[in-house]
Each structure stands twice: as structure tokens, then as C-alpha cells.
């Protein structure tokens, strides 16, 4: 699919970049992964407690599970 340069610039994609695509109510929607990630971060920003790291919480949980498994 050829997307004009002005639209690629507005979408923050370069020639050859992958796009997420879906059809909704007969309309084709295209989204760059970069913009999609920023939108997801913005949505989660209001949901997650401030100063809390999900990665750190996941690591703690995995360590607890590993410790429990090693004890039998």
C-alpha cells in the first residue's frame, strides 16, 4: 500500500514501516506501533499508581513463585 509522504509524516511512520490495521464500521484504520504504544501508555498512566513499577512487581512475583517451587 502506498501512503503519501504527508500522511506518513502525520502518522509518524517511515517508508517500509509496519502498521497495525483494522476495519471498523467499514472504515480502514492504520496505526503505527510507535503511536499505538504511546496511546496505550497514556491510557495506563491514569490507572497505575504513581511511582509503582509493573516490571519490579512482576520480578518480585516471579521470585516468590520460584522460591515457593524450590521449597517444594
PEZI-V931460 format. One record per residue. N is the residue number from 1. RES is the residue in one letter. PHI is phi in degrees with one decimal (999 if undefined). NEAR is the number of other ideal C-beta (glycine too) atoms within 12 Angstrom. D_CENTER is the distance of its C-alpha to the mean C-alpha in Angstrom with 2 decimals. Layout:
N:RES:PHI:NEAR:D_CENTER ; N:RES:PHI:NEAR:D_CENTER
This chain:
1:X:999:14:23.53 ; 2:X:-99.6:8:24.72 ; 3:X:-113.3:21:22.91 ; 4:X:-55.7:12:25.19 ; 5:X:-54.5:12:24.50 ; 6:X:-63.4:9:24.40 ; 7:X:-71.4:16:21.65 ; 8:X:-59.7:20:19.62 ; 9:X:-63.2:14:20.15 ; 10:X:-63.9:13:19.11 ; 11:X:-86.2:24:15.86 ; 12:X:61.3:20:15.35 ; 13:X:-126.9:26:15.73 ; 14:X:-109.1:14:18.59 ; 15:X:-56.0:15:21.00 ; 16:X:90.3:10:19.85 ; 17:X:-67.1:19:16.05 ; 18:X:-76.7:15:14.09 ; 19:X:-128.7:24:12.91 ; 20:X:-88.5:20:11.36 ; 21:X:-136.6:18:14.49 ; 22:X:-155.0:13:15.96 ; 23:X:-109.9:10:19.28 ; 24:X:-135.6:10:19.90 ; 25:X:51.4:7:23.54 ; 26:X:77.6:7:24.64 ; 27:X:-106.2:9:22.31 ; 28:X:-87.3:14:20.07 ; 29:X:-113.8:16:16.64 ; 30:X:-123.7:24:14.86 ; 31:X:-142.6:22:11.51 ; 32:X:-77.3:24:10.47 ; 33:X:-57.2:18:7.20 ; 34:X:-61.5:18:7.83 ; 35:X:-69.0:21:8.57 ; 36:X:-60.3:22:5.89 ; 37:X:-64.3:15:3.48 ; 38:X:-64.6:15:6.93 ; 39:X:-65.0:16:7.63 ; 40:X:-64.1:16:5.41 ; 41:X:-61.6:15:6.99 ; 42:X:-64.0:13:10.11 ; 43:X:-65.8:12:10.34 ; 44:X:-76.9:15:10.23 ; 45:X:-54.9:13:12.53 ; 46:X:-79.2:9:15.44 ; 47:X:-94.6:12:15.04 ; 48:X:-82.6:16:14.97 ; 49:X:-62.7:11:18.37 ; 50:X:-65.7:9:18.90 ; 51:X:81.2:8:19.46 ; 52:X:-99.8:14:18.10 ; 53:X:-102.1:12:15.89 ; 54:X:-65.8:15:14.00 ; 55:X:-63.5:11:14.44 ; 56:X:-63.8:12:18.12 ; 57:X:-64.5:15:18.55 ; 58:X:-64.3:13:17.26 ; 59:X:-62.2:13:19.64 ; 60:X:-58.7:15:22.46 ; 61:X:-61.8:14:22.03 ; 62:X:-62.6:14:22.16 ; 63:X:-65.6:14:25.21 ; 64:X:-62.4:14:26.94 ; 65:X:-63.6:13:26.47 ; 66:X:-64.1:12:27.80 ; 67:X:-64.7:12:30.70 ; 68:X:-63.4:11:31.57 ; 69:X:-67.2:10:31.62 ; 70:X:-71.2:9:33.81 ; 71:X:-79.4:8:36.28 ; 72:X:96.3:5:36.65
